[in-house]
Amino acid sequence: MATRTATLCLLLVTLLLPACVTTPSPDARRQLADELAGSAGLRRTELAAGEFRLRGYQRTGQPGLPLTVYIEGDGFAWKTRHRLSDDPTPTDPLALRLALRDPAANLAYLARPCQYLSPEGLARCAPDYWSDKRYAEEVIVAADAALTQLRARAQANGLHLVGYSGGAAVAALVAARRRDVLSLRTVAGNLDHAALTTRHGVTALDGSLNAIDQAAELSALPQRHFVGGNDRIVPADIARGFVNRLESNRCAVIEVIAPASHDAGWVEDWPHLLALELTCRP
């Protein structure tokens, strides 16, 4: 496992580690999320889901309408090039910031396993879940269970899913096994981790499911995949490969946003991007 971790880190520290500056404490990161969510009227909730306890934030207002759920990326997974982080809670939760720009009455944010936990809770969460098992079967089962709870609380008639980075993989994998997902949007999405690790010449994530393997199940689902024109981490050919695996691309659009990188240039433009039509062409 030590060799695997060292090899994976060459890619993942680039993918997931923020700039090498002083990292906020876990308490500060949890407080930041609380403050951001509160500013948009989202209330914190803890969801017992499968093997995990997941952090969520939710705003409900109109029963009978869809619920839009934003799924967070992989977070602060690596502390140095050769050392996993002690706590994967995001230093700056981009999926949450996107949610803040969404005017939907029924709105939720879903964190990933092991994020936002107390020290006691984190001690019971295996580091594999922010390493090579980040998209494992039990992770997807947990996300699926959490979405069911969030939908029931909102009394929503369906789900719109938005996934950022690794959260896009989770969103796609969950959507493939549900029948109440109305649309899928991904932002800088890791929709084929096998192609991505091959591209960067690092060890495969053997403990994880791969979203592209379920692409055909999503062929009839309206979807839009946003790719940063300056994203050197998850380039556009990852989304193209995913769309090419659909039985038909009539429901899918790839949108390249020229100024955006992997983690910058999204929040400011999100209301405009969110307004782009999601539909299946004849």
C-alpha positions, 0 to 999 in steps of 0.5 A, a space after each residue: 500500500 505504501 508503494 501505491 500511495 506514493 505513486 498515486 500521489 504524483 497525480 493526486 496531489 496535483 489533482 486535489 491539493 490546493 496551492 502550497 500555502 498554510 492549510 486551514 485547520 479542520 475546524 476552520 474548514 468545517 466552519 467555512 462550510 457552515 458559514 457559506 451554506 448559512 448565507 444561502 439559507 441551507 441548513 446543515 444535516 448529518 445523514 446516516 448512509 450505508 457505512 458512512 455518516 455524510 455531511 449535507 446542507 439543504 434548503 427546501 421550499 416547494 414540495 412537489 418540485 425537483 431537488 438539485 443536489 451538488 456533490 463535492 469533489 475529492 477534497 484535501 486528500 493529500 498533505 504532501 507529495 508522499 503523504 495523505 492528508 489527515 482530514 479530507 475536508 475541502 479547504 474551499 468547497 467548490 461544489 458548495 460555492 456553486 450551489 450558493 449561486 443556484 436559485 432553486 427553492 429545493 437545493 442540497 449539497 452532499 459531501 463525500 465520505 470522511 469529509 467534515 467529520 469530528 476527530 472521533 468520527 474521522 478516526 473511524 473512517 479509513 483513509 482508503 476512502 480519500 485514496 484509491 477507494 474514493 469511488 468504491 461500491 460502498 461509497 456509491 451505495 452511501 451516496 445513493 442512500 443519502 440522496 434518497 433521504 434528501 429527496 424525501 425531506 424535500 418531498 421532491 418529485 425528482 433529482 437534478 445532480 451536479 458533480 464537481 471533479 470526483 463528485 462528478 464520478 459519484 453523481 454519474 455512478 449514482 444516476 446510473 442506478 436510480 430512476 428519479 434523476 432528471 438531469 446530470 451536470 458535471 464540472 471538471 468531472 473525473 468521468 474516467 479515472 482509468 484513462 486519467 491515471 493512464 494519461 498521467 502515468 500513475 497507478 490505477 484506482 483499483 478500489 474504485 468503480 469507474 463512471 465511464 463503465 456505466 455511461 450506457 445506462 445514462 444514454 437517455 438522461 439529459 446531461 451537460 459536461 462542463 470542461 475547463 479550457 485551461 484544465 491541465 488535470 482533467 482535460 476535455 478528452 475525458 468527457 469526450 470519452 464518456 459521451 462516446 460510450 453513450 448509446 446515443 449522444 442526443 442527450 449529452 453536450 460537452 461545454 468547454 469554458 475557455 478561461 476555466 481551469 480545474 478549480 477556478 473560473 466556475 463560480 462567477 459564471 455559474 448562473 449563466 452556465 446553469 441556465 443553459 438548456 438541458 434536453 434530448 435532441 430528436 
